[in-house]
Amino acid sequence: MPEYERDESFLTVAEVAELLKLNQQTVRNWIDAGTLPAFRVGRRVRILRADLDQILARGRRGSGEASFREDGPDARDFWGGEPVGSAEVDPDFGKRI
């Protein structure tokens, strides 16, 4: 496919999910969050191939961690990386009384 046609082509949610080896719901979540631009045509959703390519290129140039949104949530927002303790084993756990 010529480059100009590829940039102007549209993909379905299923095609993006298959291309990236992801669940379709993950792609829909990205669209709902505004991370992945998409067009709604009636009840159908289409993603411009050029938009997907741009997002993937931005993630590849990142700091080694693929991030689709620079201002989006990160696991570190919820957990600062500090140890929360260790599990203690109860020697009596599971013994019959």
Secondary structure, 3 states (H helix, E strand, C coil): CCHHHHHHCEECHHHHHHHHCCCHHHHHHHHHHCCCCCEEECCEEEEEHHHHHHHHHHHHCCCCCCCCCCCCCCHHHHCCCCCCCCCCCCCCCCCCC
